Amino acid sequence: MMAAWIPFLQPIPQLVGGWYLLCIPLVVGVSMVYRAIWTDQDGPWVRQVVAMSLLLLAGLIGVGVFLAVFVQVIIPAIG
Amino acid sequence: MTDSRVESAPPRAFQPLAAILAWVAPGLGHWFLGYRIRSIRILAGMAVLILGGLLIGGVDVVDSKEDHLWFIAQVSCGPVVIAVDVINQRYVKSQPDTDAAAWRSLGHVNSVGTLYIGLAGMMNVVVILDALYPRTRGKRRNRRAEDEQP
């Protein structure tokens, strides 16, 4: 299966289980572009990218935890 | 002229050519304005998003017919997305279902790949606007400095 895979043309195989981990390169890419715009050219771009990536990841995890608690605990308690 | 000199003396306020170049290739508008380091950083970030999306979901993540609204966001990345859509429509979608199975992404793989390139398009809108009005950054920095003064 892997030998027949053509990168960038065909979907990556056997990635169904860990799809949520793909948010990590996503937030890194968004942070790279955003900090490229708002950081001075001689500024600490890499450090700011790392900081913003961690902040976005923490936000995503926080939203995930909140929604999980809301759906698994609060809604059953109400209804 | 060094990059720091260019940074301290931003070009004039309205740059439509830079905005067009920023759409043609992410980062090219800032390169045109003289922000060389910034343009390379923008290109690197956009490459992570665009190539990441294609690596995850293949060319099926850009689909102007079945994912029309997503395509509107994605097309802000520039002609590369249009080229991917042409490949998808002409060579992948035209295959019979038995042959096309390996080319079509499903479920989370398709969603995440589509999201990658959709977010890349939306980020490039920010880049295009920044290339269109390059002095905004300097004004904002000056405004911040004024705010911080007692």
Interface residues (C-beta under 8 A of the other chain):
Chain A: A4 P7 F8 L9 Q10 P11 I12 L15 V16 W19 L22 P25 L26 V28 G29 V30 S31 M32 V33 Y34 R35 A36 I37 W38 D40 Q41 D42 W45
Chain B: D3 S4 V6 E7 P26 Y35 R36 I37 R38 R41 I42 A44 G45 M46 V48 L49 L51 G52 L54 L55 I56 G57 G58 V59 D60 I87 A102 W103 R104 S105 L106 G107 H108 V109 N110 V112 G113 L115 Y116 L119 A120 M123 N124 V126 V127 D130 R137
